[in-house]
């Protein structure tokens, strides 16, 4: 697979295509080469223009790549034109993320959410995407009139499937709302873990709850929301702790919509534990991406606690002088704690802060 990234003068362009490579490997793909270029704006027909498209074709053939993957979202028409020009399948970051979600979803709700997002993506790809859709289906007797085109039929089938999936998701959402009301009636303080994918949320969740939620050093290791009760001795009461799906740069908007039921765990919490990979050199950009998605689900007004995780991965000269202080995000000073969910360092301080927040609520 050949990875391609186009710099449209974005503030933080991933020159090495590191994250796209990780996403590809997470999906079980094998990147063999990478190519980046700069443009003022996307080419309407080929996204990168004819010259760069031919260069992509030549590089792909040199390295034996059988597919091209763009780091940006490309339109159905651009995808079709590129495939004709390059002579091999062309896909984008959006589809790649959808495929990973499809592989990882385990719960009934998670599978429904992925199914909806994929259907919504496919519905936009029907426009002149496949040549067989240009065929006409004849009317009664085969000659009575133009009848319904194959494209119209496929669109109608996908739209029907979207409606059915949305209805099933609505049922699941009602069930989850009932569970939330039950927790609220039990006077449980609700805490939701949010953060960029691979920040260590699930490992931290397991450390706090003694649960065995799947956790791994990879993107989107867990997708399905999990809620557990945690007893905080200092506060002498239990809280509800929810692990949510990890966020990522350019998260497809359809996924934000489709994962509304999952993300509502964050939107309905009394406290957000924003988990950050302190060892990642791009953690500032990752914080911005998480804040952006929180804004999408109207969760920015919820109090936050910044948990700078992976303290054990920091070099000695990078270690903070204090494990507990404040950090500015969007002009607001937010309480911060450094921890290592792996080694346990800083966890007692974190528990103490959670107890204080719970007791003050």
C-alpha positions in Angstrom: 0.0 0.0 0.0 1.2 3.5 -0.9 0.4 6.3 1.6 -0.2 9.8 0.2 -0.6 13.0 2.2 -1.4 16.4 0.8 -0.3 19.6 2.7 -2.9 22.3 2.2 -1.0 24.5 4.6 -2.7 23.1 7.7 -1.1 24.2 11.0 0.1 20.7 11.9 0.6 18.6 8.8 1.9 15.0 9.4 4.9 15.1 7.1 6.0 11.6 8.0 2.4 10.2 7.7 3.1 8.5 11.0 -0.5 8.4 12.2 -1.8 7.2 8.8 0.8 4.4 8.8 -0.3 3.4 12.3 -3.9 3.3 11.2 -3.0 1.2 8.2 -1.1 -1.3 10.3 -3.9 -1.4 12.8 -6.2 -2.4 9.9 -3.8 -5.2 9.0 -2.4 -3.4 5.9 1.3 -3.1 4.9 2.5 0.4 3.9 5.4 0.0 1.5 6.0 3.6 0.5 5.0 7.2 1.4 4.6 10.3 -0.6 3.7 13.9 0.4 3.1 17.0 -1.6 1.9 20.6 -1.2 -1.1 22.3 -2.9 -3.0 25.5 -2.4 -6.3 23.7 -2.9 -7.5 20.3 -4.0 -7.8 19.6 -7.7 -11.5 19.2 -8.6 -10.9 16.1 -10.7 -7.9 14.3 -9.4 -7.4 15.9 -5.9 -3.6 16.1 -6.5 -3.5 17.1 -10.2 -2.5 15.0 -13.3 1.3 15.3 -12.8 1.2 14.2 -9.2 -1.3 11.4 -10.0 1.1 10.0 -12.6 4.0 10.2 -10.0 1.8 8.3 -7.5 1.2 5.6 -10.2 4.9 5.3 -11.0 5.9 5.1 -7.3 3.2 2.5 -6.5 4.4 0.3 -9.4 8.1 0.7 -8.3 7.3 -0.5 -4.8 4.8 -3.2 -5.8 1.9 -1.4 -4.1 -1.6 -2.7 -5.0 -3.6 0.2 -3.4 -3.3 3.9 -2.7 -4.4 5.4 0.6 -4.9 9.2 1.1 -4.5 10.9 4.5 -7.4 13.3 3.6 -11.0 12.6 2.6 -11.5 12.6 -1.1 -14.8 12.9 -3.0 -16.4 10.1 -4.9 -15.6 11.7 -8.3 -12.0 12.3 -7.3 -11.8 8.6 -6.1 -13.2 7.4 -9.4 -10.9 9.6 -11.6 -7.8 8.6 -9.6 -8.5 4.9 -9.9 -8.9 5.3 -13.7 -5.6 7.3 -13.9 -3.6 5.2 -11.5 -5.1 1.8 -12.4 -5.5 0.5 -8.9 -7.9 1.0 -5.9 -7.8 4.4 -4.2 -9.2 4.9 -0.7 -9.1 7.6 2.0 -8.6 8.1 5.7 -12.3 8.1 6.3 -12.9 4.6 4.9 -9.8 3.3 6.8 -11.1 4.5 10.1 -14.5 3.0 9.4 -12.8 -0.4 8.5 -10.9 -0.3 11.8 -14.1 0.4 13.7 -15.8 -2.4 11.9 -13.1 -4.8 12.9 -13.0 -3.7 16.6 -16.6 -3.3 17.5 -17.8 -6.1 19.8 -21.0 -5.0 21.4 -24.4 -4.9 19.7 -24.5 -1.2 20.0 -20.9 -0.7 18.7 -21.7 -2.9 15.6 -24.9 -0.9 14.9 -23.0 2.4 15.2 -20.3 1.2 12.7 -22.9 -0.2 10.4 -24.7 3.2 10.3 -21.5 5.1 9.7 -20.5 2.8 6.8 -23.9 3.0 5.2 -23.8 6.8 5.4 -20.3 6.7 3.8 -21.4 4.3 1.0 -24.5 6.4 0.2 -22.2 9.3 -0.9 -20.0 6.9 -3.0 -22.9 5.8 -5.2 -22.6 9.0 -7.3 -20.9 7.8 -10.6 -18.8 5.4 -8.4 -19.3 2.2 -10.3 -19.9 1.8 -14.0 -22.5 -0.9 -13.6 -24.8 1.6 -11.9 -25.2 3.3 -15.2 -27.3 0.4 -16.5 -31.1 0.9 -16.7 -33.5 -1.6 -15.4 -36.5 -1.8 -17.8 -40.1 -1.2 -16.9 -42.9 -3.8 -17.0 -42.2 -6.2 -19.8 -38.7 -4.8 -20.2 -39.7 -2.1 -22.7 -42.4 0.0 -21.1 -40.2 2.8 -20.0 -36.9 3.8 -18.4 -38.0 2.2 -15.1 -35.6 2.5 -12.1 -31.9 2.9 -12.7 -29.6 0.5 -10.8 -28.1 3.5 -9.0 -31.6 4.6 -7.8 -32.3 1.1 -6.6 -29.0 0.9 -4.7 -29.6 4.3 -3.2 -33.1 3.3 -2.1 -31.8 0.1 -0.5 -29.0 1.9 1.4 -31.4 4.6 2.6 -33.8 1.9 3.8 -31.0 0.2 5.6 -29.9 3.6 7.2 -33.5 4.1 8.5 -33.6 0.6 10.0 -30.2 1.0 11.6 -31.1 4.4 13.1 -34.3 2.9 14.5 -32.4 0.1 16.2 -29.8 2.5 17.5 -32.6 4.6 19.0 -33.8 1.6 20.9 -30.3 1.0 22.3 -30.0 4.7 23.2 -33.3 4.5 25.2 -31.9 1.4 27.1 -28.7 3.3 27.9 -30.7 6.3 29.1 -32.6 4.1 31.4 -29.4 2.7 32.8 -28.0 6.3 33.3 -31.2 7.3 35.1 -30.8 4.3 37.4 -27.3 5.3 38.2 -28.4 8.9 38.8 -31.1 7.7 41.1 -28.5 5.7 43.0 -26.7 9.1 43.4 -23.6 7.9 41.6 -21.2 10.6 40.6 -20.5 10.1 36.9 -16.9 10.2 35.5 -16.1 9.6 31.9 -12.7 8.9 30.4 -12.0 10.8 27.2 -8.9 11.4 25.2 -7.0 10.8 22.0 -6.8 7.2 20.8 -3.9 5.3 22.4 -3.5 7.7 25.3 -3.9 4.8 27.7 -7.6 5.3 28.8 -8.4 1.6 29.0 -5.2 0.8 31.0 -6.1 3.6 33.4 -9.7 2.3 33.5 -8.5 -1.2 34.4 -6.2 0.2 37.1 -8.9 2.2 38.8 -11.7 -0.4 38.5 -9.7 -3.7 38.7 -11.6 -4.6 35.5 -10.1 -6.5 32.5 -11.1 -4.3 29.6 -9.0 -5.0 26.5 -6.1 -2.6 26.4 -3.2 -2.5 23.9 -0.6 -0.2 22.5 -2.5 0.5 19.3 -5.0 2.9 17.8 -8.7 2.2 18.7 -7.9 -0.9 20.9 -11.3 -0.6 22.4 -14.5 0.9 20.9 -17.4 -0.2 23.1 -18.3 1.9 26.2 -17.8 0.2 29.5 -19.1 1.5 32.9 -17.9 0.2 36.3 -18.5 1.3 39.8 -15.4 2.5 41.7 -15.3 3.0 45.5 -13.3 6.0 46.6 -12.3 5.5 50.3 -11.4 9.1 51.0 -14.9 10.2 49.9 -16.5 7.0 51.4 -18.7 6.6 48.3 -18.8 4.9 44.9 -18.6 6.7 41.5 -19.5 5.5 38.0 -16.5 5.4 35.7 -17.1 5.1 31.9 -14.5 4.3 29.3 -15.3 5.8 25.9 -14.0 5.5 22.3 -10.7 7.3 21.6 -10.8 10.4 19.5 -8.5 11.1 16.5 -7.6 13.9 14.1 -10.2 14.3 11.3 -12.6 11.8 12.9 -15.3 11.3 10.2 -18.3 13.5 11.0 -20.5 10.5 10.3 -18.8 8.6 13.1 -19.5 11.5 15.6 -23.2 11.3 14.6 -23.2 7.5 14.6 -21.4 7.2 17.9 -23.7 9.6 19.6 -25.0 7.0 22.0 -21.4 6.1 23.1 -20.3 9.7 23.4 -23.3 10.5 25.5 -21.5 8.8 28.3 -19.1 11.8 28.2 -21.9 14.4 27.6 -23.8 13.2 30.6 -20.9 12.9 33.1 -20.3 15.2 36.0 -16.5 15.1 35.4 -14.4 14.3 32.4 -11.0 12.7 33.0 -9.2 13.9 29.9 -6.4 11.3 29.4 -3.3 12.6 27.6 -0.2 10.7 26.4 2.5 12.8 28.0 5.2 11.1 26.1 3.7 11.9 22.7 5.5 14.9 21.1 2.2 16.0 19.5 0.1 15.9 22.7 -0.8 19.6 22.4 -2.4 19.0 19.0 -4.1 15.9 20.4 -5.6 17.9 23.3 -7.0 20.4 20.7 -8.6 17.5 18.7 -10.3 16.1 21.8 -11.6 19.6 22.7 -13.0 19.9 19.2 -14.9 16.7 19.4 -16.2 17.5 22.9 -17.5 20.8 21.4 -19.3 18.7 18.8 -21.2 16.8 21.5 -21.8 19.9 23.7 -19.6 18.6 26.5 -17.1 21.5 26.8 -18.9 22.9 29.8 -18.4 19.8 31.9 -15.5 20.1 34.4 -12.3 18.4 33.3 -9.4 16.8 35.1 -6.3 16.5 32.9 -4.5 13.1 33.5 -1.1 13.2 31.8 -0.5 9.4 31.5 2.6 7.3 30.5 4.8 9.1 33.1 7.0 5.9 33.0 7.7 6.6 29.3 9.2 10.1 29.9 13.0 10.5 29.8 14.5 11.7 33.2 15.0 15.2 31.9 11.3 15.4 30.8 9.8 14.4 34.1 7.7 17.1 35.8 8.9 18.7 39.0 5.4 18.3 40.4 2.9 15.5 39.8 0.0 17.7 40.6 -0.5 21.2 39.2 -2.6 23.2 36.7 -2.3 23.4 32.9 -3.9 26.0 30.5 -6.3 24.8 27.8 -8.1 27.3 25.6 -7.3 30.1 28.1 -8.6 28.1 31.0 -6.5 26.8 33.9 -7.4 23.1 34.5 -6.2 20.9 37.3 -3.6 18.3 36.1 -2.1 15.2 37.5 0.8 13.0 36.1 0.3 9.3 36.4 1.6 6.0 35.0 -1.3 3.6 34.7 1.3 0.9 33.9 3.5 1.3 37.0 1.0 2.9 39.3 3.0 6.0 40.0 0.7 9.0 40.8 -2.4 6.9 41.1 -2.9 7.6 44.8 -2.8 11.4 44.0 -5.4 10.8 41.3 -7.7 8.8 43.6 -7.4 11.6 46.2 -8.4 14.3 43.6 -11.3 12.2 42.4 -12.5 11.8 46.0 -12.3 15.6 46.6 -14.2 16.3 43.4 -16.9 13.7 44.4 -17.3 15.0 47.9 -17.6 18.6 46.7 -20.3 17.7 44.1 
